[in-house]
């Protein structure tokens, strides 16, 4: 099926894109990371809440702060990736509604005092923004290595102490080594994962 995006672009973003764990020694510029954020920030979130917060760990010092909180199997890939992103969410996202929903003061009231709704919205929309990060990264020519496998409480204490931010997942960014990729694992077919009602 053809669409408005070229097959080549779909290959880059989805069909040929893989989760990388082995990285080429090729840096990612700050300009690229800023462009990446500007793209992902355009994706929709609940009430334009935009709760995701990103920490792009590039320096050796920042990576060493992360190291003790990584599962053993994630240490090497994270230490050698040009960038490791902590994808987090802000539990006080509603403080930004004056900026994000100008002229609509009622929007903040939808969330005030509703801790369960705040957490649900922050986690869901922050997760969406994490997915937008990966799509945007691939569109800009980067490879991604999203992962769990870390001590969330430890990362939160190390990077977000005394703040309303909470970590969600990590994503390594850079230029992956295609020679190190195993065969792609299968995916469920449409008939097993979806239903048209």
trRosetta pair geometry for C-beta under 8 A, 3 or more apart (Angstrom, degrees):
i j d omega theta_ij theta_ji phi_ij phi_ji
2 7 7.7 -61 -117 -53 76 96
3 10 7.9 99 44 -59 119 133
5 9 4.8 -104 174 82 99 134
5 10 5.9 117 113 -53 113 89
6 9 4.6 100 60 4 82 100
6 10 7.1 -147 99 -2 46 85
7 10 5.5 -55 -148 39 36 112
7 11 6.3 44 150 -26 67 101
8 11 5.6 -49 -152 30 32 116
8 12 6.6 31 151 -18 63 104
9 12 5.7 -53 -150 34 35 111
9 13 6.2 17 158 -7 68 112
9 139 7.4 23 -160 -122 96 86
10 13 6.0 -62 -137 46 30 101
10 14 5.6 -32 -178 38 69 109
10 15 6.0 53 131 -8 82 110
11 14 7.3 -81 -120 61 12 67
11 15 4.5 -52 -122 58 53 115
11 16 4.6 34 172 -3 82 112
12 16 6.4 -17 -91 55 28 111
12 17 6.8 58 158 -57 35 97
12 138 5.9 154 144 159 80 96
12 139 6.9 102 115 -104 120 43
12 141 7.9 -44 -167 -93 129 51
13 17 6.1 -35 156 -31 19 138
13 135 5.9 31 -159 -150 112 76
13 138 4.8 125 -121 109 54 129
13 139 5.8 15 -89 -69 106 78
14 17 5.8 -51 -116 24 9 116
17 138 5.1 -17 -107 -127 136 143
17 143 7.5 171 -149 -129 79 72
17 144 7.5 21 -177 32 113 102
18 143 7.3 -10 66 -151 72 112
18 176 7.1 -127 78 92 99 161
18 181 5.5 40 122 -133 164 134
18 184 6.7 -119 -108 -94 108 94
19 144 6.8 -53 -120 99 58 77
19 145 5.6 93 -175 -123 75 58
19 146 6.6 -82 -124 37 109 74
20 23 6.7 98 141 -79 123 70
20 143 4.5 44 -4 144 143 130
20 144 6.8 131 25 74 94 28
20 145 4.8 -88 73 -66 64 102
20 172 7.2 -111 85 93 89 115
20 174 7.6 -117 96 66 141 87
20 176 2.8 -114 -122 -106 153 138
20 177 7.3 130 -155 31 116 55
20 180 7.7 80 -151 80 83 111
20 181 7.2 -61 -106 -84 72 96
21 77 4.2 -65 -163 -107 75 138
21 145 5.6 127 -82 -133 51 137
21 172 7.8 95 -116 52 44 149
21 176 7.8 51 22 -135 30 113
21 180 7.2 -120 68 128 78 126
22 77 7.1 -78 -67 -112 39 89
22 80 7.6 -13 -145 99 47 140
22 176 6.5 85 74 -161 60 78
22 177 4.4 -54 112 39 104 117
22 180 3.6 -8 45 86 147 168
23 26 7.9 -136 167 35 88 79
23 77 7.3 119 -17 -155 104 66
23 80 5.1 171 44 125 115 95
23 81 5.0 156 -50 -102 156 52
23 82 6.6 -165 176 -17 143 76
23 143 8.0 -172 -113 72 80 122
23 172 7.2 -112 -64 158 130 128
23 174 4.6 32 -145 90 122 146
23 175 6.8 100 -160 69 77 52
23 176 6.0 -64 -103 -108 56 47
23 177 6.5 -172 -117 -18 4 91
24 174 7.0 -172 51 145 70 111
24 175 4.5 -41 48 95 115 102
24 176 7.1 81 -5 141 88 7
24 177 5.4 135 -55 -73 79 79
26 82 6.9 -65 85 -57 53 138
26 174 6.7 133 71 -178 83 95
26 175 4.5 -5 64 32 131 133
27 82 5.3 147 -136 -140 43 131
28 32 5.4 -108 -177 74 82 137
28 33 6.5 90 138 -52 109 94
28 58 7.5 -131 66 -111 94 116
28 82 4.5 130 2 118 97 138
28 83 5.1 -62 54 -16 139 122
28 142 6.5 40 -114 -109 127 126
28 173 6.0 21 -51 119 170 106
28 174 5.8 -118 -37 -105 117 61
29 32 4.6 104 61 1 82 99
29 33 7.2 -145 101 -2 49 84
30 33 5.5 -54 -150 37 38 112
30 34 6.3 39 152 -20 68 103
31 34 5.8 -54 -149 36 31 111
31 35 6.4 31 152 -17 64 106
32 35 5.6 -54 -147 38 32 111
32 36 6.2 40 150 -25 65 105
32 140 6.2 139 -161 157 96 139
32 142 7.3 124 162 -52 131 124
33 36 5.3 -47 -147 32 33 119
33 37 6.6 34 154 -18 63 100
33 56 5.2 48 -156 -124 145 168
33 83 6.9 170 -89 -117 123 162
34 37 5.8 -50 -151 34 33 109
34 38 6.4 34 152 -20 65 105
35 38 5.6 -54 -147 36 33 113
35 39 6.6 32 154 -18 65 104
35 140 6.4 135 106 -114 117 143
36 39 6.0 -59 -155 35 29 108
36 40 6.4 16 157 -10 66 110
36 133 6.9 51 163 -149 108 72
36 136 5.2 128 -154 123 69 118
36 137 5.7 30 -135 -84 125 69
36 140 5.9 -94 -85 8 86 157
36 142 7.5 -9 -92 14 132 144
37 40 6.0 -61 -141 42 32 103
37 41 5.9 37 161 -29 68 110
37 54 6.7 -150 -102 46 109 147
38 41 6.0 -50 -143 29 25 116
38 42 7.5 33 154 -28 53 100
39 42 6.2 -58 -170 17 36 113
39 132 7.5 -167 121 162 80 100
39 136 3.9 151 99 -135 127 128
39 139 7.1 -156 176 70 162 133
39 140 7.4 -165 5 -45 155 116
40 43 5.9 -32 -172 2 52 115
40 129 6.0 90 159 -166 109 77
40 132 4.0 129 -147 121 84 106
40 133 4.8 19 -107 -79 156 55
40 135 7.7 134 -101 60 87 87
40 136 4.6 -109 -59 0 84 150
41 50 6.8 31 -150 -135 82 125
41 129 7.8 27 -98 -141 43 113
42 132 7.9 -173 61 -171 65 141
43 128 6.5 -161 132 144 128 101
43 129 6.3 168 71 -106 125 62
43 132 3.8 -123 -12 -96 155 149
44 48 7.8 -72 -149 -89 62 61
44 128 7.5 -56 86 149 64 147
45 48 6.1 92 67 -131 88 22
45 49 5.1 -108 127 50 118 76
45 50 5.3 159 40 -65 150 45
45 51 6.9 -179 180 8 148 77
45 52 7.9 -148 -93 -5 146 96
45 125 3.8 76 -156 -161 102 121
45 128 6.1 169 -101 75 78 132
45 129 6.4 -4 -78 -53 123 104
46 49 5.3 1 78 5 76 121
46 121 5.1 -112 72 -146 145 100
46 124 6.8 53 -18 90 129 115
46 125 4.9 -113 15 -65 91 128
47 97 7.7 -22 142 -114 115 111
47 101 6.9 -36 169 -59 86 141
47 107 5.6 152 -174 -160 123 114
47 110 6.6 -170 -97 69 160 151
47 121 7.6 -9 27 -156 112 138
48 100 4.9 -179 126 163 107 107
48 101 5.8 144 65 -65 125 91
49 93 4.9 57 176 138 98 137
49 94 7.3 -34 -136 -77 101 58
49 96 7.8 106 -165 68 52 111
49 97 7.7 -28 -114 -83 63 89
49 100 7.0 104 -119 122 20 159
49 121 5.9 62 25 157 174 118
49 122 7.5 -112 138 -88 138 56
49 125 5.4 94 66 86 115 169
50 93 6.8 173 77 -157 56 118
50 96 6.9 -83 70 103 107 146
50 100 5.9 -157 21 -118 120 144
50 125 7.3 -95 -74 147 15 127
50 129 7.1 93 -144 -81 57 144
51 89 4.6 33 132 -159 108 92
51 90 5.1 -147 -164 47 76 78
51 91 7.9 58 -160 -72 124 24
51 93 3.8 -63 -103 -77 89 148
51 121 6.8 124 -24 125 148 83
51 122 4.2 -139 161 -131 160 69
51 125 5.3 96 24 86 106 112
51 126 4.8 -70 92 -62 99 95
51 129 7.5 -169 62 4 61 141
52 87 6.3 -31 -155 -167 112 84
52 88 7.0 127 -160 77 59 44
52 89 5.7 -45 -99 -97 47 70
52 90 7.7 -100 -24 1 0 86
52 125 7.2 -130 -32 122 87 76
52 126 4.2 139 -80 -138 76 72
52 129 3.5 -134 -7 83 149 145
52 130 6.3 -176 -123 -47 140 71
52 133 7.9 -144 156 -40 156 119
52 168 7.8 -59 -123 9 89 144
53 88 4.7 -32 67 77 91 99
53 89 6.7 150 14 -109 84 16
53 90 5.2 86 -29 -45 120 100
53 126 7.9 -29 9 -131 61 116
53 165 5.4 -68 55 -124 146 123
54 85 5.6 -26 -160 -163 100 109
54 86 7.1 151 -157 75 46 59
54 87 6.2 -12 -105 -107 78 56
54 88 7.2 179 -81 28 29 80
54 133 7.1 148 -99 -102 137 140
55 62 7.9 -162 157 -166 107 129
55 85 6.9 147 73 -158 50 54
55 86 4.2 4 51 46 105 108
55 88 6.9 38 -4 -1 99 120
55 159 5.9 -93 -19 -173 175 140
56 83 5.4 -25 -168 -160 91 119
56 84 8.0 146 -160 75 44 38
56 85 5.5 -19 -102 -101 61 81
57 62 4.0 -162 -147 132 89 122
57 63 5.6 132 152 -73 118 62
57 65 7.8 -140 -131 58 131 102
57 66 5.9 29 -155 -28 173 139
57 83 6.6 137 69 -162 53 59
57 84 4.5 -20 61 64 112 87
57 85 7.2 -171 16 -83 79 27
57 86 6.8 67 -23 -16 111 93
58 62 6.6 50 45 48 42 138
58 63 8.0 -65 131 -42 10 100
58 82 6.9 -4 -131 160 85 68
58 83 5.4 -24 -86 -102 81 80
59 62 4.6 95 59 6 87 100
59 63 6.9 -152 94 -4 46 86
60 63 5.7 -57 -147 39 33 112
60 64 6.2 35 154 -23 66 106
61 64 5.8 -55 -149 34 28 111
61 65 6.8 32 151 -21 61 101
62 65 5.7 -51 -156 29 35 114
62 66 6.8 30 149 -15 64 105
63 66 5.6 -59 -156 37 37 111
63 67 6.5 58 147 -46 68 94
63 78 7.0 165 -150 139 99 89
63 79 5.7 110 169 -122 130 62
63 84 6.6 108 -110 20 86 125
64 67 5.3 -27 -146 1 38 123
65 158 5.5 154 169 174 101 127
65 159 7.2 115 133 -69 128 88
66 69 5.9 -84 -168 47 50 105
66 70 6.3 53 146 -41 86 106
66 78 6.6 -116 117 150 132 137
66 84 6.4 -159 97 91 176 146
66 86 7.7 -156 -106 -61 123 113
66 150 7.9 -39 -174 -141 92 136
66 155 7.0 25 -130 -113 77 96
66 158 7.4 161 -89 110 46 153
67 70 6.0 -58 -153 15 33 114
67 75 6.3 55 -147 -137 80 97
67 78 7.7 176 -96 96 60 122
67 79 6.7 41 -97 -79 103 109
68 154 7.0 -122 107 171 90 142
69 150 5.3 46 135 -173 89 96
69 151 4.4 -115 -156 49 80 98
69 154 3.9 -174 -113 106 110 125
69 155 4.9 147 149 -60 159 77
69 158 6.5 -121 -35 1 143 145
70 74 4.6 -130 -176 88 108 104
70 75 5.0 143 99 -81 134 66
70 78 5.7 -145 -109 31 154 152
70 149 6.9 30 -167 128 69 88
70 150 5.2 -37 -110 -108 49 91
70 151 7.9 -91 -44 8 16 82
71 74 4.9 73 60 12 82 109
71 75 7.7 -131 90 -34 41 78
71 149 3.7 -84 21 -178 134 90
71 150 6.2 -106 -13 -73 80 42
72 75 6.1 -35 -157 -8 36 115
73 149 6.4 -74 68 -165 98 148
74 77 6.0 -68 -156 49 51 106
74 78 5.5 42 154 -20 83 118
74 147 5.6 155 -120 143 129 156
74 149 4.6 144 -33 115 137 127
74 150 6.6 -83 77 -65 155 86
74 170 7.6 97 179 72 142 144
75 78 6.2 -75 -151 42 22 104
75 79 6.0 13 163 -15 66 115
76 79 6.0 -60 -139 39 26 106
76 80 6.1 5 167 -3 64 115
77 80 6.4 -67 -141 46 24 98
77 81 6.2 36 158 -37 63 106
77 145 6.0 -129 162 150 128 159
77 147 7.8 114 91 -32 135 155
77 172 6.0 -111 146 -33 95 165
78 81 5.8 -42 -140 18 31 115
78 84 4.9 38 -156 -90 91 143
78 147 8.0 -104 -67 49 107 144
78 170 7.1 -11 -108 152 125 145
78 172 5.9 -136 -106 -80 59 117
81 84 5.5 103 78 -63 128 80
81 145 6.5 -130 -93 38 140 131
81 172 3.6 -119 -107 -160 166 114
81 173 6.6 99 172 48 118 37
81 174 5.0 -164 -161 -9 73 130
82 173 6.6 -68 70 97 92 71
82 174 3.9 133 18 -100 103 112
82 175 7.6 45 -7 11 131 72
83 172 7.0 143 86 -160 56 52
83 173 4.3 -18 71 60 109 101
83 174 6.3 163 25 -58 77 83
84 170 6.0 -8 -178 -172 100 111
84 171 7.4 156 -159 79 55 37
84 172 5.2 -29 -103 -98 73 68
84 173 7.6 177 -88 17 25 75
85 133 6.8 -155 117 171 164 149
85 170 6.7 151 78 -161 55 56
85 171 4.6 -15 57 62 107 89
85 172 7.6 -174 15 -82 75 18
85 173 6.2 50 -19 -14 109 115
86 155 6.4 175 -129 178 131 128
86 159 6.1 92 51 102 174 170
86 167 5.5 -67 -172 -120 106 106
86 170 6.1 -30 -102 -105 54 76
87 126 7.1 143 158 163 93 95
87 129 7.5 173 -159 97 111 89
87 130 4.1 66 -173 -106 156 112
87 133 6.6 -143 -98 16 123 157
87 167 7.4 90 75 -159 48 67
87 168 4.9 -60 106 61 90 108
87 169 5.3 -1 55 62 115 69
87 170 7.0 -175 14 -95 84 21
87 171 6.0 48 -27 -1 117 109
88 126 7.1 -61 131 -167 29 138
88 159 7.9 -152 -55 107 148 126
88 160 6.6 161 -146 -68 158 144
88 165 4.8 41 147 -180 139 104
88 166 6.0 164 -161 81 94 33
88 167 4.9 -56 -98 -99 92 44
88 168 5.9 166 -112 -2 30 85
89 93 7.4 -42 177 -50 83 123
89 122 4.1 129 152 165 129 94
89 123 6.0 -150 29 -83 166 40
89 125 7.7 118 -130 76 125 77
89 126 3.2 -76 -88 -69 115 163
89 127 8.0 -31 -59 -33 131 61
89 165 7.1 161 80 -148 30 64
89 166 5.9 -21 58 60 79 85
89 168 5.8 69 -15 -48 99 120
90 93 4.7 123 88 -66 99 77
90 122 6.5 -138 69 -138 41 120
90 126 7.9 157 15 -87 58 127
90 164 5.7 64 -165 102 68 102
90 165 5.5 -31 -97 -93 66 73
91 118 5.9 66 -162 147 77 118
91 119 6.8 -3 -121 -88 102 65
91 122 5.6 -47 -96 -62 52 170
91 164 4.1 -123 54 176 92 104
91 165 7.5 -157 5 -79 81 23
91 166 6.6 57 -36 -5 106 110
92 95 4.8 18 153 -8 98 119
92 164 4.2 96 -7 63 101 167
93 96 5.9 -54 -175 27 55 112
93 111 7.9 -59 74 149 89 172
93 118 7.7 167 34 -156 96 88
93 121 7.5 -129 55 113 140 111
93 122 5.8 172 -8 -99 129 95
94 97 5.5 -12 -165 -22 58 117
94 107 7.9 -169 -143 124 89 82
94 108 5.0 112 177 -139 106 76
94 111 4.5 -157 -78 76 140 136
94 112 6.6 -165 133 -65 162 69
94 118 7.2 -73 -20 -117 118 106
96 99 5.2 -56 -175 47 73 111
96 100 5.1 53 130 -12 94 117
97 100 5.4 -67 -123 55 37 97
97 101 4.8 -22 -169 35 83 105
97 104 7.4 -93 167 86 106 90
97 105 7.9 112 117 -131 118 38
97 107 4.9 -168 -163 93 137 114
97 108 4.5 -165 50 -68 150 87
98 101 7.7 -40 -85 61 11 66
98 102 6.7 45 173 -101 48 64
98 105 7.7 18 -97 -102 77 73
98 108 7.7 5 -46 -51 72 130
99 102 7.0 -7 -149 -62 17 90
101 104 4.3 -66 151 59 107 118
101 107 4.4 27 85 19 161 161
104 107 4.8 54 123 -19 108 111
105 108 6.4 -41 -174 22 55 109
105 109 7.5 53 138 -14 69 105
106 109 5.3 -57 -163 35 51 119
106 110 7.2 67 144 -36 72 89
107 110 5.7 -37 -166 7 42 117
108 111 6.6 -77 -170 43 41 96
108 112 6.1 46 146 -40 79 109
109 112 5.5 -43 -128 19 41 116
110 114 7.8 -62 143 27 48 144
110 117 7.9 -121 144 139 78 146
111 114 5.6 -118 -161 50 41 108
111 117 6.0 -146 -127 107 71 115
111 118 5.4 97 -172 -84 107 85
111 121 6.9 -81 -110 34 122 155
114 117 4.0 2 134 33 119 119
114 118 6.0 144 92 -25 71 86
115 118 5.5 -54 -144 34 31 114
115 119 6.3 27 160 -16 66 105
116 119 6.0 -55 -149 37 29 108
116 120 6.2 26 155 -16 64 111
117 120 5.7 -55 -141 41 31 111
117 121 5.9 27 160 -17 66 111
118 121 6.1 -61 -145 40 23 106
118 122 6.0 21 160 -17 63 112
119 122 5.9 -57 -140 39 26 109
119 123 6.1 20 163 -14 64 111
120 123 6.2 -61 -145 40 23 105
120 124 6.0 13 163 -11 63 114
121 124 6.1 -59 -136 42 25 104
121 125 5.7 5 173 1 65 116
122 125 6.7 -62 -132 49 17 95
122 126 5.5 18 165 -19 59 122
122 166 7.8 81 132 43 133 112
123 126 5.9 -59 -134 42 19 111
123 127 6.2 23 160 -23 60 107
123 168 6.9 152 -138 -111 70 115
124 127 5.9 -56 -152 32 26 110
124 128 6.7 28 150 -18 61 103
125 128 5.3 -45 -150 32 39 117
125 129 6.5 39 151 -18 65 102
126 129 5.6 -52 -150 37 35 111
126 130 6.6 42 148 -23 64 100
126 168 5.6 180 125 -50 120 152
127 130 5.4 -48 -152 31 36 116
127 131 6.7 36 149 -17 64 100
127 168 6.2 -158 -82 -176 73 146
127 169 8.0 66 -120 6 80 116
128 131 5.7 -55 -156 35 35 110
128 132 6.5 37 147 -20 67 102
129 132 5.2 -45 -146 34 40 115
129 133 6.6 54 148 -29 63 95
130 133 5.4 -42 -155 22 35 120
130 134 7.1 32 150 -15 61 98
130 146 7.6 98 161 -124 111 127
130 168 6.2 -127 -51 96 148 137
130 169 6.2 85 -163 51 157 108
130 171 6.9 163 -166 -30 96 136
131 134 5.8 -52 -156 33 39 109
131 135 6.6 35 150 -15 68 104
132 135 5.7 -55 -146 40 36 110
132 136 5.9 34 156 -17 69 109
133 136 6.0 -61 -145 41 24 108
133 137 6.1 28 155 -24 63 109
133 171 6.5 139 111 61 130 163
134 137 5.6 -50 -143 34 30 114
134 138 6.5 28 158 -16 63 104
134 144 4.7 29 -135 -97 92 173
134 146 6.3 -38 -83 -48 135 123
134 171 6.5 -126 -77 -148 94 148
135 138 6.0 -58 -153 37 29 108
135 139 6.4 29 151 -20 64 109
136 139 5.5 -55 -147 37 33 114
136 140 6.3 23 156 -12 66 109
137 140 5.9 -66 -151 43 29 104
137 142 4.2 -70 178 73 89 118
137 143 7.6 -48 138 73 113 5
137 144 5.4 105 89 -65 142 107
137 171 8.0 -170 -13 145 161 132
137 173 5.7 -115 -145 -126 141 116
138 141 7.7 80 -175 -47 31 10
138 142 6.6 -93 -78 68 31 65
138 143 7.4 51 -101 -107 75 36
138 144 6.6 -62 -56 -11 91 112
141 175 8.0 -11 145 -97 86 95
142 173 5.2 6 169 -168 137 96
142 174 6.6 85 -156 27 95 3
142 175 7.0 -96 -134 -72 57 59
143 173 7.3 155 78 -152 49 49
143 174 6.3 -29 57 78 90 53
143 175 6.0 98 12 -135 108 27
143 176 3.7 -89 105 -6 165 105
144 171 5.7 -25 -160 -174 100 108
144 172 7.0 136 -166 77 45 60
144 173 6.1 -15 -105 -99 63 68
145 171 6.6 148 74 -164 49 55
145 172 3.7 -6 57 54 110 108
145 173 7.7 -148 24 -59 78 32
145 176 7.2 132 -52 -87 105 119
146 169 6.1 31 -170 139 96 131
146 170 7.2 152 -155 91 51 50
146 171 4.5 -20 -98 -106 68 90
146 172 7.8 -145 -61 25 25 65
147 150 7.5 95 115 -21 100 102
147 169 6.7 170 81 -178 35 99
147 170 5.2 -24 66 72 85 96
147 171 7.2 157 17 -91 67 42
147 172 7.3 27 4 -6 114 95
148 169 5.9 -64 -85 -125 61 98
148 170 7.7 140 -106 26 18 87
149 170 8.0 -79 63 37 78 121
150 154 7.6 -123 161 63 83 108
150 155 5.9 44 140 -39 123 131
150 167 7.7 -70 95 135 126 148
150 170 5.9 77 -10 -16 145 131
151 154 3.6 39 106 18 119 121
151 155 6.4 155 87 -17 65 82
152 155 5.8 -55 -145 37 30 108
152 156 6.2 30 156 -19 65 108
152 166 7.7 28 176 -178 109 87
152 167 5.3 -159 -146 73 79 111
153 156 5.7 -55 -146 38 30 112
153 157 6.3 29 155 -18 64 107
154 157 5.8 -55 -146 37 29 109
154 158 6.1 24 157 -16 65 111
155 158 5.7 -60 -143 41 29 109
155 159 5.8 -15 173 18 68 114
155 160 7.7 36 131 11 69 102
155 167 4.6 11 103 -21 128 161
156 159 6.9 -73 -127 54 19 81
156 160 4.9 -53 -156 56 61 112
156 161 7.5 115 142 -68 62 52
156 165 7.5 -173 -137 104 84 75
156 166 5.8 -7 -109 -131 125 60
156 167 5.5 -130 -66 2 80 99
157 160 7.6 -26 -46 58 11 68
157 161 5.5 41 -161 -79 47 96
158 161 7.3 121 3 -33 3 101
159 165 7.8 -75 114 100 91 129
159 167 7.4 79 61 -63 126 114
160 163 4.7 -105 -174 60 76 115
160 165 4.0 -124 -138 80 132 102
160 166 6.8 -163 104 -81 163 30
160 167 7.1 -168 0 -39 138 82
167 170 7.8 2 -174 -58 120 77
176 180 7.4 -120 172 57 89 108
176 181 7.3 68 143 -63 126 104
177 180 4.4 58 92 6 109 113
177 181 7.7 -170 98 -29 63 77
178 181 5.7 -35 -160 0 48 119
188 192 4.5 -117 -176 87 107 116
188 193 4.1 116 105 -45 128 118
189 192 5.3 83 60 14 74 101
189 193 7.1 172 84 7 32 97
190 193 6.5 -86 -140 51 24 88
190 194 5.1 -48 -165 45 69 115
191 194 7.5 -50 -78 56 12 72
